[in-house]
């Protein structure tokens, strides 16, 4: 089943994001290579694809896991957590309807 991992950043998270980004992306790439990643990306802090110094307000990952517990465990191991980027992470089951 798919699960949505919805994360909210702390204020001024951009420097911490940039430092932890390679390890964060590496984990997402592994999900992609396993055919389990539906979508992943950050939420720009302002209404533009490239927010520059404004940074990001959070992230969304939708990926396939064996269970809610497995998805939560994966989310809890995100390098952004260790780096202090995220202040809140919610994991929910997700049903793909479209496209």
C-alpha positions as CSV (number, residue, x, y, z in Angstrom):
1,X,0.0,0.0,0.0
2,X,1.0,3.6,-0.5
3,X,1.6,6.0,2.4
4,X,1.9,9.8,2.4
5,X,4.7,11.2,4.5
6,X,3.9,14.8,5.2
7,X,6.6,16.8,6.9
8,X,6.7,20.4,8.2
9,X,10.0,22.3,8.5
10,X,11.3,24.3,11.4
11,X,11.8,28.0,10.7
12,X,14.9,28.9,8.7
13,X,15.5,25.2,7.8
14,X,17.3,25.9,4.5
15,X,20.9,25.6,5.7
16,X,20.1,22.4,7.5
17,X,18.3,21.1,4.5
18,X,21.2,21.7,2.2
19,X,23.6,19.9,4.5
20,X,21.5,16.8,4.9
21,X,20.0,16.8,1.3
22,X,22.5,14.3,-0.3
23,X,21.6,11.6,2.3
24,X,17.9,12.5,2.1
25,X,17.9,12.2,-1.7
26,X,19.9,9.0,-1.6
27,X,17.1,7.3,0.4
28,X,14.5,8.5,-2.1
29,X,16.5,7.3,-5.0
30,X,16.6,3.8,-3.4
31,X,12.8,3.8,-3.2
32,X,12.6,4.9,-6.8
33,X,15.0,2.1,-7.9
34,X,12.9,-0.4,-6.0
35,X,9.8,0.9,-7.9
36,X,8.2,2.0,-4.7
37,X,8.2,5.8,-5.0
38,X,5.2,7.5,-6.5
39,X,6.2,11.2,-5.9
40,X,8.5,13.2,-3.6
41,X,9.4,16.8,-3.3
42,X,9.5,19.9,-1.0
43,X,6.9,22.6,-0.5
44,X,8.4,26.0,-1.4
45,X,7.9,28.6,1.4
46,X,6.7,31.1,-1.2
47,X,4.6,30.7,-4.4
48,X,7.3,29.9,-6.8
49,X,9.1,26.8,-8.0
50,X,12.5,28.3,-6.9
51,X,12.0,30.0,-3.6
52,X,15.7,31.0,-3.2
53,X,16.6,32.1,0.3
54,X,12.9,31.7,1.4
55,X,13.5,28.0,1.4
56,X,10.9,25.4,2.0
57,X,8.1,24.8,4.5
58,X,8.0,21.0,4.4
59,X,8.0,18.0,2.1
60,X,5.7,15.3,0.7
61,X,6.8,11.7,0.0
62,X,4.3,9.2,-1.3
63,X,5.7,5.7,-1.5
64,X,4.8,2.0,-1.1
65,X,5.5,0.2,2.1
66,X,4.4,-3.1,3.6
67,X,2.6,-1.4,6.5
68,X,2.0,1.8,8.3
69,X,4.6,0.8,10.8
70,X,7.2,0.3,8.1
71,X,6.4,3.7,6.5
72,X,6.6,5.3,9.9
73,X,9.9,3.7,10.6
74,X,11.3,4.8,7.2
75,X,10.1,8.4,7.9
76,X,11.6,8.4,11.4
77,X,15.0,7.5,9.9
78,X,15.0,10.4,7.5
79,X,18.3,12.4,7.6
80,X,16.3,15.6,7.8
81,X,15.0,14.4,11.2
82,X,18.5,14.0,12.5
83,X,19.6,17.3,11.0
84,X,16.7,19.1,12.8
85,X,14.9,20.2,9.5
86,X,11.5,18.7,10.4
87,X,9.4,19.8,13.3
88,X,6.5,17.5,12.5
89,X,6.0,14.4,10.4
90,X,2.7,12.7,9.8
91,X,2.4,9.3,8.0
92,X,-1.0,8.3,6.5
93,X,-2.2,5.6,4.3
94,X,-2.7,6.8,0.7
95,X,-5.0,5.5,-2.0
96,X,-4.0,6.3,-5.6
97,X,-7.2,7.2,-7.6
98,X,-5.9,9.3,-10.5
99,X,-4.2,9.3,-12.9
